[in-house]
Amino acid sequence: MARPLRVEYEGAVYHVAVRGNARQVIFRDDADRAYFVRVLAESVGSFEVRLYLYCLMSNHVHLVLETPRANLGRFMHRLQTAYTVHFNRRHRRVGHLVQGRYGAWLVEREACLLRLSRYVHLNPVFVQAVRSRPLAERVSLLRQYPWSSYRSYIRPRGRLTFVDHGPLLALVEPGRVGQAGAYRRFVEAGIADIDAAFLETKTASRLCLGSPEFREQVRTWYENLLHGQARPEDAAFRRAGRRVSAEKILAIVCRELEVPREELLTRRRDCLPRAVAARMLCDWGALTQRQTADVLGLGSGAAVSLQLRRLADELPSKAQLRKRVDRIRAALADPEARQA
């Protein structure tokens, strides 16, 4: 069977799986794992990817991520190449490490993202050697497993800076108080009661994870790709089901950042609120960078791109701003906000 084409667009969310060639291990020890996580963190920053979660197993890796710049292929090429070169050099070997092409499935955010995160984070306690152990032992193992993002979700102090926790936590608990506990209860409930409905959804399409309507939508676009009729600029497809009006977005940004509307529309240097507004208009407003420039009074789509890059550079070192941005995303995730 021919391998499917990659469906890439701005704001796409993917479940990515990287497997060892011929099922061989791709991590021989913790030094290998630590190096992979380091390269992953660097790649997330370099390619402006939003990494929602990850889980490293002995012979495969799961990632769930969003690509605001429609650059999954370049991101994965850098990640896999950098790690393979390191692995081969360290262990004095040559040849392929991973199994051909990585798997990538588009994810319908509202319908599947939360349940997908549980599936990925539960990987360490569903391996054959652990599956039959007592429930309490499996829970303890899961909470202590160091090579996934799960501990970062359930322990707010010392969270991983390269993982974007806000969107998932907002899905499980809209209010900020108690989000970590609510997510922990949601995930760990799946240890004893496997999500059969999600597993059925997971096998329903080789292209995506989502509702029947989403699967049909992706299938149609994929067929257009095959016939040379792809339209990456189709904003209605890119943000299907989560569009928020520009006015609503600007109002929420102004409220959470405590700035007047004029500040978002006035040109001046070092205006991070304007950069935040640009990010939310692209992510939640179904706007292209050119359209975002028109809303904010910027000169061009290239100017918006510079704003987004600057925000990505600044956020890791600004904890207070990250908290406010998470609150903005939580507010925009509220279904009542989706009034385009």
C-alpha positions in Angstrom: 0.0 0.0 0.0 1.3 3.5 -0.9 2.0 5.6 2.0 -0.5 8.5 2.5 0.4 12.1 1.7 0.9 14.4 4.6 -1.9 16.8 5.2 -0.3 19.9 6.6 -1.9 23.3 7.4 -1.5 26.1 9.9 -2.9 25.1 13.3 -3.1 21.4 12.6 -3.0 19.1 15.6 -1.3 15.7 15.2 -0.7 12.5 17.0 2.8 11.4 15.9 4.4 8.0 16.5 8.0 7.2 15.8 9.0 3.5 16.0 12.3 1.7 16.0 13.3 0.0 12.8 12.2 -3.7 12.9 10.8 -3.0 16.4 14.3 -2.5 17.8 14.9 -0.3 20.8 15.7 3.3 20.1 16.7 4.1 23.7 19.3 1.9 25.3 19.6 3.9 28.6 18.5 7.1 30.3 21.3 9.1 28.7 19.7 8.4 25.3 16.3 9.4 26.6 17.6 12.6 28.1 19.3 13.5 24.8 16.0 12.9 22.9 14.0 15.1 25.3 16.7 17.9 25.0 16.5 17.7 21.2 12.7 17.7 21.3 12.7 20.8 23.5 15.1 22.6 21.2 13.1 21.6 18.1 9.9 22.8 19.6 11.4 26.3 20.1 13.2 26.4 16.8 10.1 25.5 14.7 7.5 27.3 16.9 5.6 24.0 17.5 3.2 23.7 20.4 4.0 20.4 22.1 1.0 19.2 24.2 2.5 16.0 25.5 5.0 13.2 24.8 5.8 9.7 26.0 9.0 7.8 25.4 8.9 4.0 25.5 11.8 1.6 24.8 11.1 1.2 21.0 8.8 4.0 20.2 7.8 7.6 21.0 4.4 9.3 21.1 4.0 13.1 20.5 0.9 15.2 20.4 1.5 18.6 19.0 0.2 21.6 17.0 1.9 23.2 14.1 1.0 26.9 13.9 3.4 27.3 10.9 2.3 24.1 9.0 5.8 22.7 9.3 5.4 19.2 10.7 7.7 17.6 8.1 10.6 20.0 8.8 10.2 19.7 12.5 10.2 15.9 12.5 13.1 15.7 10.0 15.2 17.8 12.4 14.2 15.8 15.5 14.7 12.4 14.0 18.0 13.2 12.2 19.6 14.9 15.2 18.7 12.0 17.5 19.7 9.3 15.0 23.1 10.9 14.4 23.7 11.1 18.2 22.5 7.5 18.8 24.6 6.0 16.0 27.7 7.9 17.1 27.3 7.1 20.8 26.7 3.4 20.2 29.1 3.0 17.3 26.5 1.8 14.8 25.4 2.8 11.3 22.1 2.6 9.4 18.5 3.4 10.0 17.3 3.7 13.6 13.6 4.4 13.1 11.0 2.6 11.0 10.7 4.3 7.7 8.3 7.2 7.9 6.9 8.4 11.2 3.1 8.0 11.6 1.0 11.2 11.9 -2.7 11.5 12.4 -4.7 14.7 12.4 -6.6 15.2 15.6 -10.0 16.9 16.0 -9.3 19.0 19.0 -12.6 19.1 20.8 -13.7 15.5 20.0 -10.5 13.6 20.7 -7.6 15.6 22.1 -8.3 15.0 25.8 -8.9 11.3 25.4 -5.9 10.9 23.1 -3.8 12.5 25.9 -4.9 9.8 28.3 -4.1 7.1 25.8 -0.6 8.4 25.3 0.2 9.1 29.0 -1.1 5.6 30.0 1.4 3.8 27.7 3.9 3.0 30.5 1.3 1.0 32.4 -0.1 -1.0 29.5 3.1 -2.7 28.5 2.9 -6.5 28.9 5.3 -6.6 31.9 3.2 -4.1 33.9 -0.4 -4.8 32.8 -1.1 -7.6 35.2 0.2 -5.8 38.3 -2.1 -4.5 41.1 -3.9 -1.3 40.3 -2.1 0.7 43.1 1.3 -0.4 41.8 0.4 0.7 38.3 -0.8 4.1 39.5 2.4 4.6 41.4 4.5 3.6 38.4 2.6 6.0 36.2 3.1 9.0 38.6 6.8 8.3 38.9 7.5 7.6 35.2 10.2 10.2 34.2 10.0 10.0 30.4 6.7 11.5 29.6 4.9 14.8 30.2 2.4 13.3 32.7 4.3 14.3 35.8 4.5 17.8 34.5 0.7 17.9 34.2 -0.1 16.6 37.7 2.6 18.6 39.5 2.2 22.3 38.8 5.5 23.2 40.4 8.4 22.8 38.1 6.5 22.2 35.0 8.3 21.6 31.7 8.6 24.9 29.9 8.6 23.4 26.4 5.2 21.7 27.0 2.1 23.7 26.4 -0.2 22.5 29.3 -2.9 25.1 29.0 -5.2 23.8 26.2 -5.5 20.3 27.7 -6.1 21.5 31.2 -8.7 23.9 30.0 -10.5 21.0 28.3 -10.7 18.9 31.5 -11.4 21.8 33.9 -12.2 25.3 32.6 -11.3 27.0 35.9 -7.7 27.3 36.8 -8.2 26.0 40.4 -8.0 22.2 40.6 -6.9 21.6 37.0 -4.0 19.3 37.8 -6.1 17.1 40.1 -8.9 16.9 37.6 -6.5 15.8 34.9 -4.9 13.2 37.2 -8.3 11.7 38.0 -9.3 11.7 34.4 -6.1 9.9 33.2 -5.8 7.4 36.1 -9.5 6.3 35.7 -8.4 4.8 32.4 -6.0 2.4 34.1 -8.8 0.2 35.3 -11.4 1.1 32.8 -10.0 1.2 29.3 -11.6 3.7 26.8 -12.9 1.2 24.3 -14.8 3.9 22.4 -11.7 5.9 21.8 -9.7 2.8 20.7 -12.4 2.2 18.1 -12.2 5.8 16.9 -8.4 5.5 16.7 -8.7 2.7 14.2 -11.5 4.2 12.1 -9.2 6.2 9.8 -5.5 6.0 8.7 -5.5 9.8 8.3 -7.1 11.2 11.4 -8.7 10.9 14.8 -12.1 12.5 15.2 -15.8 12.5 14.6 -17.3 11.0 11.5 -17.8 14.5 10.1 -14.1 15.3 10.7 -13.0 12.1 9.1 -15.1 12.8 6.1 -13.7 16.4 5.9 -10.1 15.1 6.1 -10.8 12.4 3.5 -12.1 15.0 1.1 -9.1 17.3 1.5 -6.8 14.3 1.2 -8.4 13.3 -2.1 -8.0 16.9 -3.3 -4.3 16.6 -2.5 -4.1 13.5 -4.6 -5.6 15.3 -7.5 -3.5 18.5 -7.1 -6.4 20.5 -5.7 -5.1 21.3 -2.2 -6.0 24.6 -0.7 -3.8 25.2 2.4 -5.2 28.7 2.7 -8.7 27.4 3.4 -9.1 28.9 6.9 -12.6 27.3 7.4 -10.9 23.8 7.2 -7.9 24.8 9.3 -9.9 25.9 12.3 -13.1 23.9 11.8 -15.2 23.8 15.0 -13.3 26.3 17.1 -13.6 29.7 15.4 -14.1 32.7 17.6 -14.9 36.2 16.3 -12.0 38.7 16.2 -14.0 41.1 18.4 -14.4 38.4 21.1 -10.7 37.5 20.9 -9.6 41.1 21.3 -12.0 41.7 24.2 -10.6 38.6 26.0 -7.0 39.5 25.4 -7.6 43.1 26.7 -9.4 41.8 29.8 -6.8 39.1 30.7 -3.7 41.3 29.9 -5.4 44.4 31.5 -4.6 46.6 28.5 -6.8 49.1 26.6 -8.0 48.2 23.1 -5.9 51.0 21.7 -2.7 49.3 22.8 -3.4 46.4 20.5 -3.9 48.6 17.5 -1.1 51.1 18.0 2.4 50.5 16.5 5.2 50.6 19.0 8.2 48.6 19.8 8.2 45.7 22.4 4.4 45.4 22.5 3.9 41.8 23.7 0.1 42.3 24.2 -0.1 42.9 20.4 1.9 39.7 19.8 -0.5 37.8 22.0 -3.5 39.1 20.2 -1.9 38.1 16.9 -1.3 34.6 18.1 -4.9 34.2 19.3 -6.4 35.6 16.1 -4.4 33.1 14.1 -5.1 30.1 16.4 -8.7 30.8 17.4 -10.0 33.3 14.9 -9.4 31.3 11.7 -7.4 34.2 10.3 -4.4 34.1 8.0 -1.4 36.2 9.0 -2.5 38.7 6.3 -6.0 39.0 7.8 -4.5 39.3 11.3 -2.3 42.2 10.0 -5.4 44.0 8.8 -7.2 43.6 12.2 -4.2 44.8 14.2 -3.1 47.5 11.8 0.2 45.8 11.0 1.9 46.4 7.6 1.9 42.8 6.3 1.6 39.1 7.1 5.4 39.1 7.4 5.1 41.6 10.3 2.6 39.2 12.0 5.1 36.4 11.6 7.8 38.5 13.3 5.4 39.2 16.2 4.6 35.5 16.6 8.3 34.6 16.5 9.1 37.2 19.2 6.3 35.9 21.4 7.6 32.4 21.1 11.1 33.6 22.1 9.8 35.6 25.1 7.2 33.3 26.7 9.7 30.7 28.2 11.3 33.4 30.4 8.1 35.2 31.4 6.1 33.1 33.8 3.4 35.7 34.5 2.8 36.3 30.8 2.5 32.5 30.3 -0.2 32.3 33.0 -2.1 35.1 31.4 -1.9 33.5 28.0 -3.1 30.2 29.5 -6.1 32.1 30.9 -6.8 33.6 27.5 -6.8 30.1 25.9 -9.0 28.7 28.6 -11.5 31.5 28.0 -11.4 31.0 24.2 -11.9 27.2 24.7 -15.3 28.0 26.4 -18.0 27.0 23.9 -19.8 30.3 24.7 -16.8 32.2 23.2 -17.3 30.6 19.7 -19.6 33.1 18.2 -18.0 33.9 14.9 
